[in-house]
Amino acid sequence: MLLMVFALWQHRRRDEPLMPLALFGARNFAVGNGVGFVCQFSMIGIMLVLVLFLQMAHGYSALETDLVVLPNAVLTAAGSAYAGRLSDKFGGKYILRPG
């Protein structure tokens, strides 16, 4: 719902939109954003299930659970910066395929 409101608001603000909707007319940009959305949505879902599993099934405390998933966050941040540089050098599709 909020995404629809944002899209309509951006469509009406043609002078200086936060996200120019014309960008989605480019196939690579639209597909890349779609793939990124699906990947992030699945990663959030996996983390939710993992946190619930660790706390309910294994009896971990909230701090212990955070310490278990912390390396994932750190490696994701470091990998994103590195993948961005590689993407600029070789092209996004060649970096996205192995991921």
C-alpha distances in whole Angstrom, upper triangle without the diagonal:
4,5,5,6,9,10,11,12,14,16,17,19,21,24,23,19,18,17,19,17,21,21,19,22,24,24,25,22,20,21,22,18,18,20,20,16,18,21,19,17,20,22,20,20,24,24,22,25,28,27,27,30,32,32,32,35,37,36,36,35,32,34,35,32,31,34,34,30,31,33,30,28,31,32,29,29,32,32,29,31,34,32,31,34,35,33,34,37,37,34,30,31,34,33,29,32,34,30
4,5,5,6,9,10,10,12,14,15,16,19,21,20,16,15,15,17,16,20,20,18,21,23,24,25,21,19,21,21,18,17,20,19,16,18,20,18,17,20,21,19,20,24,24,22,25,28,27,27,30,32,32,32,35,37,36,35,34,31,32,34,31,30,33,33,29,30,32,29,27,30,30,27,27,30,30,27,29,32,30,29,32,34,31,32,36,36,32,29,30,33,31,29,31,33,30
4,5,5,6,9,10,10,12,14,15,17,20,18,15,13,12,14,13,16,16,15,18,20,20,21,18,15,18,18,14,14,17,16,13,15,18,16,15,19,20,18,20,23,23,22,25,27,27,28,31,32,32,33,35,37,37,36,35,31,33,35,31,30,33,32,29,29,31,28,26,28,29,25,25,29,28,25,27,30,27,26,29,31,28,29,32,32,29,26,27,30,28,26,28,30,27
4,5,5,6,9,10,10,13,14,16,19,18,15,14,13,14,12,16,17,15,17,20,21,22,19,16,19,20,16,16,19,19,16,18,21,19,18,21,23,22,22,26,26,25,28,31,30,31,34,35,35,36,38,40,40,39,38,35,37,38,35,33,36,36,32,33,35,31,29,32,33,29,29,32,31,28,30,33,30,29,32,33,30,31,35,34,31,28,29,32,31,28,30,33,30
4,5,5,6,9,10,11,12,15,18,17,14,13,13,15,13,17,18,17,19,22,23,24,21,19,22,22,19,19,22,21,18,21,23,22,20,24,25,23,25,28,28,27,30,32,32,32,35,37,37,37,40,42,41,40,39,35,37,39,36,34,37,37,34,34,36,33,30,33,34,30,30,33,33,29,31,34,32,30,34,35,32,33,36,36,33,30,31,35,33,31,33,35,32
4,5,5,6,9,10,11,13,15,14,10,10,9,11,11,15,15,15,17,20,21,22,18,17,20,20,16,17,20,19,16,19,22,20,19,23,24,22,24,27,27,26,29,32,31,32,35,36,36,37,40,41,41,39,38,34,36,38,35,33,36,36,32,32,34,31,28,31,31,28,27,30,30,26,28,31,29,27,30,32,29,29,33,33,30,27,29,32,30,28,31,33,30
4,5,5,6,9,10,12,15,14,10,10,9,9,8,11,13,12,14,17,18,19,16,14,17,18,15,15,19,18,16,19,21,20,20,23,25,23,25,28,28,28,31,33,33,34,36,38,38,39,41,43,43,41,40,37,38,40,37,35,38,37,34,34,35,32,30,32,32,29,28,31,30,27,28,31,29,27,30,31,28,28,32,32,29,26,27,30,29,27,30,32,29
4,5,5,6,9,11,14,14,11,12,11,11,10,13,15,14,16,19,21,23,19,18,21,22,18,19,23,22,20,22,25,24,23,27,28,27,28,31,32,31,34,36,36,36,39,41,41,42,44,46,46,44,43,40,41,43,40,38,41,41,37,37,38,35,33,35,36,32,32,35,34,30,32,35,32,30,33,35,31,32,35,35,32,29,30,34,33,31,33,36,33
4,5,5,6,9,12,11,9,10,10,11,11,14,16,16,18,21,23,24,21,19,23,23,20,21,24,23,21,24,26,24,24,28,29,27,29,32,32,32,35,37,36,37,40,41,41,42,45,46,46,44,43,39,40,42,40,37,40,40,37,37,38,35,33,35,36,32,31,34,34,30,31,34,32,30,33,35,32,31,35,36,32,30,32,35,34,32,34,37,34
4,5,5,7,10,9,5,7,7,7,7,11,12,13,15,17,20,21,17,16,20,20,17,19,22,21,19,23,25,23,23,27,28,27,29,32,32,32,35,36,36,37,40,41,41,43,45,46,46,44,43,39,40,42,39,37,40,40,36,36,37,34,31,33,34,30,29,32,31,28,28,31,30,27,30,31,28,28,32,32,29,27,29,32,31,29,32,34,32
4,6,6,10,10,8,10,9,8,7,9,12,12,14,17,19,21,18,17,20,21,18,19,23,22,21,24,26,25,25,29,30,29,31,34,34,34,37,39,39,40,42,44,44,45,47,49,49,47,46,42,44,45,42,40,43,43,39,39,40,37,34,36,37,33,32,35,34,30,31,34,32,29,32,33,30,30,33,33,30,28,29,33,32,30,33,36,33
4,6,9,10,8,11,12,11,10,13,15,16,17,20,23,24,21,20,24,25,22,23,27,26,24,27,30,28,28,32,33,32,33,37,37,36,39,41,41,42,45,46,46,47,50,51,51,49,48,44,45,47,44,42,45,45,41,41,42,39,37,39,39,36,34,37,37,33,34,36,35,32,35,36,33,33,36,37,33,31,33,36,36,34,36,39,37
4,6,6,5,9,10,9,10,13,15,16,18,20,23,24,21,20,24,24,22,23,27,26,24,28,30,28,28,32,33,32,34,37,36,36,39,41,41,42,45,46,46,47,50,51,51,49,47,43,44,46,44,41,44,44,40,40,41,38,35,37,38,34,33,35,35,31,32,35,33,30,32,34,31,31,34,35,32,30,32,35,35,33,36,39,36
4,6,6,10,10,8,10,10,13,15,16,18,21,23,20,20,23,24,21,23,27,26,25,28,30,29,30,33,34,33,35,38,38,38,41,43,43,44,47,48,48,50,52,53,53,51,49,46,46,48,46,43,45,46,42,41,42,39,37,38,38,35,33,36,35,31,32,34,33,29,32,34,30,29,33,34,31,29,31,34,34,32,35,38,36
4,6,10,11,10,12,13,15,18,18,20,24,25,22,22,26,26,24,26,29,28,27,31,32,31,32,35,36,35,37,40,39,40,43,44,44,46,48,49,49,51,53,54,54,52,50,47,47,49,46,44,46,46,43,42,43,40,37,38,39,36,34,36,36,32,32,34,33,30,32,34,31,30,33,34,31,30,32,36,35,34,37,39,37
4,7,9,8,11,13,14,16,18,19,23,23,20,20,24,23,21,24,27,25,25,28,29,28,29,32,33,32,34,37,36,37,40,41,41,43,45,46,46,48,50,51,51,48,47,43,43,45,43,40,42,43,39,38,39,37,34,35,35,32,30,32,32,28,28,31,30,26,28,31,28,27,30,32,29,28,30,33,32,31,34,37,35
4,5,6,8,10,11,14,16,17,20,21,17,17,21,20,18,20,23,22,21,25,26,24,25,29,29,28,31,33,33,33,37,38,38,39,42,43,43,45,47,48,48,45,44,40,41,43,40,37,40,40,36,36,36,34,31,32,33,30,28,30,30,26,26,29,28,25,27,29,26,26,29,30,27,26,28,31,30,29,32,34,32
4,6,9,12,12,13,16,17,20,20,16,16,20,19,16,19,21,19,19,22,23,21,23,26,26,25,28,30,30,30,34,35,34,36,39,39,40,42,44,44,44,42,41,37,37,39,37,34,36,37,33,32,33,30,27,29,29,26,24,27,27,23,23,26,25,22,25,27,24,23,27,28,26,24,26,29,27,26,30,32,29
4,6,9,8,10,13,14,16,16,12,13,16,15,13,15,18,16,16,20,21,19,21,24,24,24,26,29,29,29,32,33,33,35,38,38,39,41,43,44,44,41,41,37,37,39,36,34,36,36,32,31,32,29,27,28,28,25,24,26,25,22,22,25,23,20,23,25,22,21,25,26,23,21,23,26,25,23,27,29,27
4,5,6,8,10,12,15,15,12,12,16,16,14,16,19,18,18,21,23,22,23,26,27,27,29,31,32,32,35,36,37,38,41,42,42,44,46,47,47,45,44,40,41,42,40,37,39,39,35,35,35,32,30,31,31,28,26,29,28,24,24,27,25,22,24,26,23,22,26,26,23,21,23,26,26,24,27,30,28
4,5,6,8,10,13,14,11,10,14,15,12,14,18,17,16,20,22,21,22,25,26,26,28,30,31,31,34,36,36,38,40,41,42,43,45,46,47,45,44,41,41,43,40,37,40,39,35,35,36,33,30,32,32,28,27,30,28,25,26,28,26,23,26,27,23,23,27,27,23,21,22,26,26,24,26,29,27
4,5,5,8,11,13,10,10,14,15,14,15,18,18,18,21,23,23,24,27,28,28,30,33,33,34,37,38,39,40,42,44,45,46,48,49,49,47,47,43,44,45,42,40,42,41,38,37,37,34,32,34,33,30,29,31,29,26,26,28,26,23,25,26,23,22,26,25,22,20,22,25,25,24,26,29,28
4,5,6,9,10,7,8,11,11,11,13,16,15,16,19,20,20,22,24,25,26,28,30,31,32,34,35,36,38,40,41,42,44,45,46,47,45,44,41,42,43,40,37,39,38,35,34,34,31,29,30,30,26,26,27,26,22,23,25,22,19,22,23,19,19,22,22,18,17,18,22,22,20,23,26,24
4,5,7,9,6,5,9,10,9,10,13,14,14,16,18,19,20,22,24,24,26,28,29,30,32,34,35,36,38,39,41,42,43,44,45,43,43,40,41,42,38,36,38,38,34,34,34,30,29,30,30,26,26,28,26,22,24,25,22,20,23,23,20,20,23,23,19,17,17,21,21,19,21,25,23
4,6,9,8,7,10,12,12,13,16,17,17,19,21,22,23,25,27,28,29,31,32,33,35,37,38,40,41,43,44,45,46,48,49,47,47,44,45,45,42,40,42,41,37,37,37,34,32,34,33,29,29,31,29,25,26,28,25,22,25,25,21,21,24,23,20,18,18,22,23,21,23,26,25
4,6,5,6,9,10,11,12,14,16,17,19,20,21,23,25,26,27,29,30,32,33,35,36,38,39,41,42,44,45,46,47,48,46,46,43,44,44,41,39,41,40,36,36,35,32,31,32,31,27,27,28,26,23,24,25,22,20,22,22,18,18,21,20,16,15,15,19,20,18,20,23,23
4,6,5,6,8,10,11,12,14,15,17,18,20,21,23,24,26,27,28,30,32,33,34,36,38,39,40,42,43,44,45,47,45,45,42,43,43,40,38,40,38,35,35,34,31,30,31,30,26,27,28,25,22,24,24,21,19,22,21,17,18,20,19,15,13,13,17,18,16,17,21,20
4,6,5,6,8,10,10,12,14,15,16,18,20,21,22,24,26,27,28,30,32,32,34,36,37,38,40,42,42,43,45,43,43,40,41,41,38,36,37,36,32,32,31,28,27,28,26,23,23,24,22,19,20,21,17,16,18,17,14,14,17,15,11,10,10,13,14,12,14,18,17
4,6,5,6,9,10,10,12,14,15,16,18,20,21,22,24,26,27,28,30,31,33,35,36,37,39,40,41,42,43,41,41,38,39,39,36,34,35,34,31,30,30,27,25,27,25,22,22,23,21,18,19,20,17,15,18,18,14,14,17,17,13,11,12,15,15,13,16,19,18
4,5,5,6,9,10,11,12,14,15,16,18,20,21,23,24,26,27,29,30,32,33,35,36,38,39,40,41,42,40,41,38,38,39,35,34,35,34,31,31,30,27,26,28,26,23,23,25,23,19,21,22,19,18,21,20,17,18,21,20,16,13,13,17,17,15,17,20,19
4,5,5,6,8,10,11,12,14,15,17,18,20,21,23,24,26,27,28,30,32,33,34,36,37,38,39,41,39,40,37,38,38,34,33,34,33,29,30,29,25,25,27,25,21,22,24,21,18,21,21,18,17,20,19,16,17,20,18,15,12,11,15,15,12,14,17,16
4,5,5,6,9,10,11,12,14,15,16,18,20,21,22,24,26,27,28,30,31,33,34,36,37,37,39,37,37,34,35,35,32,30,31,30,26,27,26,22,22,23,21,18,19,20,17,15,17,18,14,13,16,16,12,14,17,16,12,9,9,13,12,9,12,15,13
4,5,5,6,9,10,10,12,14,15,16,18,20,21,22,24,25,27,29,30,31,33,34,35,36,37,35,36,32,33,34,30,29,30,29,25,26,25,22,21,23,21,18,18,20,18,15,17,19,16,15,18,18,15,16,20,19,15,12,13,16,15,12,15,17,15
4,5,5,6,9,10,11,12,14,15,17,18,20,21,23,24,26,27,29,30,32,33,34,35,36,35,35,32,33,34,30,29,31,29,26,26,26,22,22,24,23,19,20,22,20,17,20,21,18,17,21,20,17,19,22,21,17,14,14,17,16,13,15,17,15
4,5,5,6,9,10,11,12,14,15,16,18,20,21,22,24,26,27,28,30,32,32,33,35,33,34,31,32,32,28,27,29,27,23,24,24,20,20,22,20,17,18,20,17,15,18,19,15,16,19,18,15,18,20,19,16,12,11,14,13,10,11,14,12
4,6,5,6,8,10,10,12,14,15,16,18,20,21,22,24,26,27,28,30,31,31,33,31,31,28,29,29,26,24,26,24,21,21,21,17,17,19,17,14,15,17,15,12,15,16,13,13,17,17,14,17,20,18,16,12,12,15,13,10,12,14,11
4,5,5,6,9,10,11,12,14,15,17,18,20,21,23,24,26,27,28,29,31,32,30,30,27,28,29,25,24,26,25,21,22,22,18,17,20,19,15,17,19,17,15,18,20,17,17,20,20,18,20,23,22,19,16,16,19,17,13,16,17,14
4,6,5,6,9,10,11,12,14,15,17,18,20,21,22,24,26,27,28,29,30,29,30,27,28,28,25,24,26,24,20,22,22,18,18,21,19,16,18,21,18,16,20,21,18,18,22,22,19,22,25,23,20,17,16,18,17,13,15,16,13
4,5,5,6,9,10,11,12,14,15,16,18,20,21,22,24,26,26,27,29,27,28,25,26,26,22,21,23,21,17,19,18,15,15,17,16,12,15,17,15,13,17,18,15,16,20,19,17,20,22,21,19,15,15,17,14,11,13,13,10
4,5,5,6,9,10,11,12,14,15,16,18,20,21,23,24,25,26,27,25,25,23,24,24,20,19,21,19,16,17,17,13,13,15,15,11,13,16,14,13,16,18,16,16,20,20,18,21,24,23,21,17,17,19,16,14,16,16,13
4,6,5,6,9,10,11,13,14,16,17,18,20,21,23,24,25,26,25,25,22,24,24,20,19,22,20,17,18,19,15,15,18,18,15,17,20,18,16,20,21,19,20,24,24,22,24,27,26,24,20,20,22,20,16,18,19,15
4,5,5,6,9,10,11,12,14,15,16,18,20,21,21,23,24,23,24,22,23,23,19,19,21,19,15,18,18,14,15,18,17,14,17,19,18,17,20,22,19,21,24,24,22,25,27,26,24,20,20,21,19,16,17,17,14
4,5,5,6,9,10,10,12,14,15,16,18,20,20,21,22,21,22,19,20,20,16,16,17,15,12,14,14,10,11,14,13,11,14,16,15,14,18,19,17,19,22,22,21,24,26,25,23,20,20,21,18,15,17,16,13
4,5,5,6,9,10,11,12,14,15,17,18,19,20,21,19,20,17,19,19,15,14,17,15,12,14,15,12,11,15,15,13,15,18,17,16,19,21,20,21,24,25,23,26,29,28,26,23,23,24,21,19,20,20,16
4,5,5,6,9,10,11,12,14,16,16,17,19,20,19,20,18,20,19,16,16,18,16,13,16,17,14,14,18,18,16,18,21,20,19,23,24,23,24,27,27,26,29,31,30,28,25,24,26,23,20,21,21,18
4,5,5,6,9,10,10,12,14,15,16,17,18,17,19,17,18,17,14,14,16,14,11,14,15,12,13,16,16,14,17,20,18,18,22,23,22,23,27,26,26,29,31,30,28,24,24,25,22,20,20,19,16
4,5,5,6,9,10,10,12,14,15,15,16,15,16,13,15,14,11,11,13,11,8,11,12,10,10,14,14,13,15,18,18,18,21,22,22,23,26,26,26,29,31,30,29,25,26,26,23,21,22,21,18
4,5,5,6,9,10,11,12,14,15,15,14,15,13,15,15,11,12,15,13,11,14,16,13,14,17,18,16,19,22,21,21,24,26,25,26,30,30,29,32,34,34,32,28,28,30,27,24,25,24,21
4,6,5,6,9,10,10,11,13,14,14,15,14,16,15,12,13,16,13,12,15,17,14,16,19,19,18,21,23,23,23,26,28,26,28,31,31,31,34,36,35,33,30,29,30,27,25,26,24,21
4,5,5,6,9,10,10,11,12,11,13,12,14,12,9,11,13,10,9,12,14,12,14,17,17,16,19,21,21,22,25,26,25,27,30,30,30,33,35,34,33,29,29,30,27,25,25,24,21
4,5,5,6,8,10,10,11,9,10,9,11,10,6,8,11,9,8,11,14,12,13,17,18,17,19,22,22,23,26,27,27,28,31,32,31,34,36,36,35,31,32,32,29,27,28,26,23
4,6,5,6,8,9,10,10,11,10,13,12,9,11,14,12,12,15,17,16,17,20,21,21,23,26,26,26,29,30,30,32,35,35,34,37,39,39,37,34,34,35,32,29,30,29,26
4,6,5,5,7,9,9,11,12,14,12,10,13,14,12,12,16,17,16,18,21,21,21,24,26,26,27,30,31,30,32,35,35,35,38,40,39,38,34,34,34,32,29,30,28,25
4,6,6,5,6,6,8,9,11,9,6,10,11,9,10,13,15,15,17,19,20,20,23,25,25,26,29,30,30,32,35,35,35,38,39,39,38,35,35,35,32,30,31,29,26
4,6,6,5,5,6,7,10,9,7,10,12,11,12,15,17,17,18,21,22,23,25,27,27,28,31,32,32,34,37,37,37,40,42,42,41,37,38,38,35,33,34,32,29
4,6,5,7,9,11,14,12,11,14,16,14,15,19,21,20,22,24,25,25,28,30,30,31,34,35,35,37,40,40,40,43,44,44,43,39,39,40,37,34,35,33,30
4,6,8,11,13,16,13,12,15,17,14,16,19,21,20,22,25,26,26,28,30,30,31,34,35,35,37,40,40,40,43,44,44,43,39,39,39,36,34,34,33,30
4,6,9,12,13,11,10,14,14,12,14,17,19,19,21,23,24,25,27,29,29,31,33,34,34,37,39,39,39,42,44,43,42,39,39,39,36,34,35,32,30
4,6,9,11,10,9,13,14,13,15,18,20,20,22,24,25,26,28,30,31,32,34,35,36,38,40,40,41,44,45,45,44,41,41,41,38,36,37,35,32
4,7,8,6,6,10,10,10,12,14,17,17,19,21,22,23,25,27,28,29,31,32,33,35,37,38,38,41,43,42,42,39,39,39,36,34,35,33,30
4,5,5,6,9,10,11,13,14,17,18,19,20,23,23,25,27,28,29,31,33,33,35,37,38,39,41,43,43,42,39,40,40,37,35,37,35,31
4,6,5,6,9,10,11,12,15,16,16,18,20,21,22,24,26,26,28,30,31,32,35,36,36,38,40,41,40,37,38,38,35,33,35,33,29
4,5,5,6,9,10,10,14,15,15,16,19,20,20,22,24,25,27,29,30,31,33,34,35,38,39,40,39,36,38,38,34,33,35,33,29
4,5,5,6,9,10,12,14,15,16,18,20,21,22,24,25,27,28,29,31,33,34,35,37,39,39,39,36,37,37,33,32,33,31,28
4,5,5,6,9,11,12,13,15,17,17,19,21,22,23,25,27,27,29,32,32,33,35,37,37,36,33,34,34,31,29,31,29,25
4,5,5,6,9,10,10,12,14,15,16,18,20,21,23,24,25,27,29,30,30,33,35,35,34,31,33,33,29,28,30,28,24
4,6,5,8,10,10,11,13,15,16,17,19,21,22,23,25,27,28,29,30,33,34,35,34,32,33,32,29,28,30,27,24
4,6,7,8,10,11,13,14,16,17,18,20,22,23,24,26,28,28,29,32,33,33,33,30,31,31,27,26,27,25,22
4,6,5,7,9,10,11,13,15,16,17,19,20,21,23,25,26,26,29,31,31,30,27,28,28,24,23,25,23,19
4,5,5,6,9,10,11,13,14,15,17,19,20,21,24,24,25,28,29,30,29,27,28,28,24,23,25,23,20
4,5,5,6,8,10,10,12,14,16,16,17,20,21,22,23,26,27,27,27,25,26,25,22,21,23,20,18
4,6,5,6,9,10,10,12,14,15,16,18,20,20,21,24,25,25,25,22,23,23,19,18,20,18,15
4,6,5,6,9,10,11,13,14,15,17,19,20,20,23,25,25,24,22,23,23,19,19,21,19,16
4,5,5,6,8,10,11,13,14,16,17,19,20,22,23,24,24,22,24,23,19,19,22,20,17
4,5,5,6,8,10,10,12,14,16,16,17,20,21,21,21,19,21,20,16,16,18,16,13
4,6,5,6,9,10,10,12,14,15,15,18,20,20,19,17,18,18,14,14,17,15,12
4,6,5,7,9,10,11,13,15,15,17,19,20,20,17,20,20,16,16,19,17,14
4,5,5,6,9,10,11,13,14,16,17,18,19,17,19,19,15,16,18,17,14
4,5,5,6,8,10,10,12,14,15,16,16,14,16,15,11,12,15,13,11
4,5,5,6,9,10,10,12,14,15,14,12,15,15,11,11,14,14,11
4,6,5,7,9,10,11,13,15,15,13,16,16,12,14,17,16,14
4,5,5,6,9,10,11,12,13,12,15,14,10,13,15,14,13
4,5,5,6,9,10,10,10,9,11,10,7,9,12,11,10
4,5,5,6,9,10,10,8,12,12,9,10,14,14,13
4,5,5,6,9,10,10,13,12,10,13,16,16,15
4,5,5,6,7,8,11,9,7,10,13,13,13
4,5,5,5,5,8,8,6,8,11,12,12
4,6,6,7,11,11,10,12,15,16,16
4,6,9,11,10,10,13,15,16,16
4,7,9,7,8,11,12,13,14
4,6,6,7,9,11,13,14
4,5,5,6,9,11,11
4,5,5,6,9,10
4,6,6,8,9
4,6,6,7
4,6,5
4,5
4
